[in-house]
């Protein structure tokens, strides 16, 4: 028996001007069904954002990223998703949308520690 479980993750991309399609990674959302785990970590590179769009709403982008983290936490921070289980919150967050903060495609892997996986992926793919 393995001590590792399947997990899914998606990067959060910032697309300052949707019509141009330019983007950069600003976070990661990780879901592990076996452990009823969902979490997001974000890191906004303001310099990249303002290079791609000097008029970008940095405060608004930061708030959108924090909202993703809040949905993952559940409870009052999750708003309407407060009563949803971890899987439903993950699926809602990774649904395609045409906004400044967009989820990328979903990838899978194996992990013994989903919480550590969130930090590892943030360091590897975002920072």
C-alpha positions, 0 to 999 in steps of 0.5 A: 500500500502506498503512502502517497495519494493522487492530487490535482493542481492548476496554476493561477495566471494573471492576464492583465489585458485579456485581449492580448493573451499575455500572462504570468503565473501568480499562484497554484491551487492543489486538490487531493480527494483522498484527504479532502484537501484543497488549498491555494497559495499566491504570489503576485509579481507587481513588476511583471504586472505593470510591465504587461499593463502599466494601468493594471489594477494591482489592488484588484488583482491582489484581491482576486488572488486572495479570494481564491485562497479564501474559497479554498479555506472554506468557512466565512472566507469562502462566501457562497462556496462555504458549504461546498466540499473541497472537491466542489470548491476546487472544480469551481476555482478551475472552471474556465473564465475570461477575467484577469485571474484565470486558472490554467489546465489541471495536472496530476501527481502523487504526494504524501503531503498535499500541504507541502506540495502547494508550497513546492509547486509555488516555489517551482512554478510561480516564484 
